[in-house]
């Protein structure tokens, strides 16, 4: 990204992503075998608003539909936790990497045969990991979004145009294929002891992958912001801060997998990338987190 003179061109964004995924397996019992994951990623991003595009979207509703017809590929805001500013000769004059704070909890449940006591529904896997991840980065894009099924009241985005928040986590090139260590423990089911036992396996804070998408897909609703609300903030000459609490979900028909995502975005206008604040302190132990 290249430096711009506009005072409020730059924004710092505190992002808090909470993802809950459940995969259930076919069963004729009341409680079906399942795999479940809670993931939380927090970090600080720095980005720039495409001001001219926002101004046109705010004044010309038809322009929004023009962008939708292209698939919403054109963003109005882009940000990353690995931010750099280049001069007119494309030399890096400023760079800031903000590490991520990660908490992960995974469990797996199924039925085990306890002999004369019959089968019992038990936890066979318990994974807890938390810590600072400085080997991966969050990329965020905010794009025009209007689902094809925009009149479906279950979607919640049919009454007005929205921006979809696309979130992706990538690994820095120099850390590709390397472990992402963290603090925690792993318990696995022992068929001899008939209980969970500690495992010597190492936990990982690797959270690479797409967390939400700008693309419309059946069975998916991305975290989304009403267009006029975000436009009003970006075009406000006084800058300031703005907080959005967003939700999304996806359902994969046929395989029993459902995912819910909560995203909190706290925008703060800054004079330039050098004005970014320090990162938050390390997160508390996983057991103390309230996901929803």
N, C-alpha and C positions, 0 to 999 in steps of 0.2 A: 504494500500500500504506500502511496505517496503522500507527502505532507500537503495540507491545504491551509489557506490562510483564515478561513471562517472560524470564528471563536468557538462555535458550538458544533463543529463538524465531527469532533471526536466524542465518543461515549464510552464510559466504563460500564460494564454489565456484570453484576453479581448473579450467577446462575446457580440454581439449586434444582437438580433433577432427581425425581423419585420414580422408580419403575418397579412395578409388581407384576410378575409373570407366573402363571399357573398352567401346568400341562397335566390333564387327567387322562387316565387310561381306562379302556372299557372294563366294566365290572357290573355284576348283578347284585352287588352289596350296596348298603346305604352309603358307606364311605368308600369312594373309589381310590385306588392307588394313584398317587400324584407326585409330581415334582414341582417345587415352588421356589421362587427366587425374589428377594427384595434387594434392590440396588439403589444406592444413593451416591450421586456425584455432585460435588460443589466446586466452584472455581470462579475466577475473575477473568473476564474477557475484555478486550479493547477492540472497538470497531468504528466504522464510519457510515454515516447515512448518505445515501445517494439523493441529495437534497432536490435536485432538479426533477428527478423522477417522482419524488413524494409530492412536490408542488403540482406537477401535472396530474397526478392521480387525484389530488384533492380538488382540483378545479374542473376536471374532465372525466366524468364517470365512464364514458365510453372507452377511454384509454385503459381503464382497469380491465374491461372485457377484452380489449385487444391483447393485453398481456396474458389473460387467461387462455385465449385461443392459441397462444404459443406454448402452452403447458406450464405457465408460471415460472419459467426458468430465470426470469430477470429479477434479481433481488432489489429491495429498497434499503436493506441494511445487511452488512456482513461484519462478522467479528470472530476473533480467535483468542485463545489463551496464550498463543505464541505470536506476538504482534511485533511487526517491524515497520519502520518508516524509512523511505528512500528519498534521496535528493533528486534533482533533475537529471543527474547522471546515473541514476539507479544504484548509487552507493548506499549501503545501510548506514544511517546516521543514528538510529535508535532501535533497540530491540529489547523486548521484555517477555520473559517466559514466566507464566504463573502456574505453579503446580496445582494438581487436582487433589481434592480430599475425597476419599472413597470409602464406602462401607458396603459390604456384601454379606448377605445371609442366604444360604441355600439349604433346603431340606428335601428329603424324599421319604414317602410313606408307602408301605405295602403290607400285605398280610403274610404272617409267618406262622408255621405250624408248631404249636406248643404241645404236641402229643395229646394226652388225655384232656388237656385244657382246651383243645381245639385251636382254631386259627384266631390270631389276634392282629388288630390293626396297629402297627408300630412304626416308629420313625427309624429308618435304616441308614440315614445319612444326615449329618448336621455339619454345616460349613459356616464359619464366621471369619471374616477378614476385614481389616480396616487399616487406614494409614494414609500417608502422603504419596501420591503418584506423580513423579516428576519426569516420567518417560513418555507420557501421552498428552495430547492436546485436544481441546474441544473446538470444533468449528461450528459456527452458527450462521444461518442465513434466514432472512425474513422475506417471504415471497407472496405475491398475490395468490389467493386460493379461493376457489368456489367449486364445491363438489358437483358432479353431474346430477346427483340425487339431491339437489339443493332444497327441494320442497319437502324432504323427509323430516318431520319434526324430531325424530330420534337423533338426527345428525347435529342439530343445534346451530348450524351455520347458514340456514336457508333464508333468514330474514334480511341479511345485509352482507355486503362483501367483507371478506376477512383476509388477513395475512396468516399464512402458515409458518410456524417456527420449525425449521429443519435443523436437527442437531446430529452431529457425527463426532466420534472420537477416533483419532488417528495416532499412530505411534511415530515418534520422531525417527528419522532415518537412521541415526546413529545407534538407536536402541532397538531396531527391528530384530525380531527373533530372540531378544534377550528377556530374561525373567523380570517381572515387575513385583518385587517382594513387598510383603506387608506383615502386619501383626495379626495373629489369630490362631485358630485351631481347627482340626478336622476330626470328626468322629464317624466311624463306619461300623456297620452291623457285623457282629461276630457270630456265625452260626453255631459255634461250639459253646460259647458263653451265653448265647441268646440275649445279647444286649449290645449297646453301642460301646465301642472301645476307641481309645485315641489312636490316630494314624500318624505315621511319621512323614506323610506327604506334606509338602510346603504349600502354604496359601499363596494366592496371587491376586494382585490388584489390577490385573489386565481387564479393561472395560472397553476395548476397541470394538468399533462397529457403529452402525446407524441406530440412533435412538428415536428419531422421529423424521418424517419425510415431508417434503413439500408436495409430493405427487399424490393425486387422487387415486385411490385404489379401493375397490369394494371391500367392505368389512374393516375399514380403517378411518379413524378421525384423528388428524394431527392436532397438537396444541395450536390454538389460533387466537388472534387478536382482531377485534373489530377495526376495520380500516380507518374510519374517521377518528377513532380514539388515538391510535398511534400517530396518525398524520398531525393531529392537533398538538401532540407533545413534540414531535420532531420540528414542527414549524413555529413553535413558541420561542420568540426571541430571548426570553429570560432564562431559557435552559432549565435548570433545576433537576429534580429526581422524579421518577415515575416507577410504580411497581405493578406488575401483572402476575396474577396467579392463574395458570392455564391447566387444562386437562385434555387428555387424549386417550385413545384406546385402539386396540386392534384385536380381531378375532379370526383365527384360522380354521375355517370350516373343515371338518373331517378328521382333524388330528387332536381336538380337545385343548388347543392352546389359546389362552387369552392373555392380553397384556394391557395394563393400565399405566399411564404416565401422568405425573403431576410436575409442572415446571413453574418455578418462581423466577421471574426476571426483574431485577432492580436496576433500572437505567440511571446513570448520573452523567450529565453533560460536563465535559472537561475542556480546558483550553487547548491541551495537546496531550499526546501520549505520555509525556513525562509527568503529567499530573495524576497518574494512576496511584491509588493507595496501596498499602501493603496487603498481603493475603490474610485471610482469617486464621486464627489459631487452629491447631490440629483438632479433628473431631473427637467427641467423647467415645467411650467404648460402645460397641454396637448394641449391647443390651439396653443402653439408655436412650436409644433413638426411638422416636415416635414417627412411624412412616406415614400414617394416614389419620 
